[in-house]
Amino acid sequence: MTRPLSLSFTALCVFKCLSCTAQAQELVPIFQLSAEETAKVSHLTQDVKNAHQRFDKAATAWRMFQQTYQAAHPDLANVQFTSDFRLAFTSQNSSSALDAEGQLITPVELTAEEQQQLKAKHREMTESQQSLRQAQQNWLDYQNELVADHFPSGKEGAVLTLSSGKQFVISYPWSNGLAFTPDFRFAVPRTH
């Protein structure tokens, strides 16, 4: 009699534990992109990737210039360049280097070739950074447009403003952005 009772008790415990852990998983909303939307998402993704590569290349070139210049001028620790591209300098940090007006710097005049290189590196850094920001903004705007096109603007949620100034409300979970399948045919809300 105790054996069937213990089996019944064990079965009841197992059933109870399974029912606790076997709750329904929360389903994630999804939508399918049209062929045109898929093509645009693919294009914008490539634009962001290209902009990242350009910026990384420009940042590497800038660091290489600075390191090369630093190596050629070991007396200039933590070298900096002036905005007119004419001087390189380092701050003198000792208290004896201070005068009535403040901190002194040790300037070194750049050669014409160094000025030209510095201008070119700086211009490429600036342009590539702007290009990356624009590509990222275009990508973010299009994701928000996709959500707005596929789900009517609600009254509750995140108020988003596109670069164009157009505003709409995106409800949770779509307000976190989108995650796409590798072929860009389906999108789900991105989780943070």
N, C-alpha and C positions, 0 to 999 in steps of 0.2 A: 504494500500500500504506500509506503514511503517513496519507493522508486517512481511510480507514476506521478506522485505529487511533486517530487523534485524535478522530473522532466517537464511537467506542466509549468512549474515555477520558472525553470530555465527558459522555456519557450516564451513565456510571458515577458521575461526580462529582455530577451533578444528582440522580440517584436516591438517592445517599448523603445529600446535603443535605436532600432532601425527606423522607426517612425519619426524619431527626433532628428536623425541625421539625413533622412531621405526626403527632406522638404523640397518643394519645387524651386529650381534655380530661377533667379530673376532673368527674364528674357531681355535681350538687347535689341533695341529698334534698329532697323536697317532700311536703306533705300537703294534702288538701282539707278545708276546714271544712264542718261541717253548716250548714244554714240558721240554726239556733239560735245556733251559735258565731259565724257571720258577723254576725248581728244584734248579739250582745253585743260583739264586737270593734268594730263600727261605733259602737255606743253609747259604749263606753269611750274610743275615740279622740276622739269629740266632747266627752266630759267633760274630757279632758286639754286639748283645744283651748280650750274655754270657760274652764277654770281658768287657762290661760296668758293669755288675753285679760283676764280679770278682774285677775290679778296685774299685768300690764303697765299696765293703766289705773290701778290703785292706786299703783304705783311712779311713774308719771308725775304723778299728783296730789300725791304726797308731794314729789317733786322741785320741782314748781311752787310748792308752799307754801313750801318752804325757800328757793327762789330769790327769791320775792316778799318773804319776810321779810328775806332778805339784802339785797335792793335797798332796802328801807325802813330798814335799819340798816347802812349801809356801814362803820360803825366796828366791827362784829362780823365779822371775817374768819373763814371756816370755822365758821359758826354751828352750835351743837349745842343740843339741848333736853333738859331734865331729865325723868326718868321720871315725875314727878308733874305734868308738863305746865304748870308754873307759870313756869319761867324759860328764857330763851335765854341762851347764854353763849359766850364765846370764851376760849381760854387765852391768857395773856400769856406770851410766850416769852422775853422779855429777862431776863438774869440779875439785873437790878435789881428785877424783879418777884417775886423769890423771898423768902420770909420764913423763919422758923425751921421752919415746918411743911411747906414745900414750895411748889408752884406756885400762883399766884393766878389766879382767873378774873374776868372782867368780866361780871356778870350783868345781864340786862334782864328785868323782869317782863313777862310776856305779859298782854294784856288778856283779859277774860272771853271775848270772841268768838274771839280767837286761841287760847286754851286749848281752847275747844270744837272749833274747826277742827282743831287739832293732835290732839286725842283721836280725832276721827272719822277722820282720815287714818291715824293709827297703828293704830286698830282694823281698818280696812279692809285695811291692809297685812298685818297679822298674820293676819286671817281668810283673806285671799286666798292668802297663802303656805301656810297650813295646808291649805286646799282644794286647792291645786296639788300639794302633797306627797301628799295622800290620793289624788287622781286618778291621779298617777303610780304610786303603790304599787299601787292597784287594777289598773291597766293591766299592770304588771310581774307581779303575782300571776297574773292571768288568762293571760298569755303562758306562764308556767311551768306552770300547770294544763293548758293546751292540749298542751304538749309531754309532760307526764306522762300525759295521757289517750291520746295518739296513739302514744307510744313507752314501752314498759315500763321501769320504773326499773332501771337497771343497777347493777353493782357498782363500776364505774369512771366517774369524771366529776366534775362540780361538784355538791356537796351544796347544795341550795337549801332555804331555809326560807320558807314563806309567812307572811303577817301572822297567820294563824290558828295558826301553830306547826307545821303539817304540814310534814314534811321528805321529800325524795326526791332521788335522784341523777339528774342529767341528763347524758347523754354528749355528747362533742364530736361534731358542731359545734352541737348544739342549745343548749348552755350559753351561747352568746353572745347569745341572744335571737332574736326572729323578725322577718322582713321580710315584708310582705303585698303582694299585688296590690292595685291601687286599689279593686277591688270586695270586698276582704277574703275572697275565696273560697279562696285558696291561700296557703300560708305556706312560706317557706324559711328556713334558718338565716341570721341576720344576720352580715355580715362586718364586722370592725372595721378 
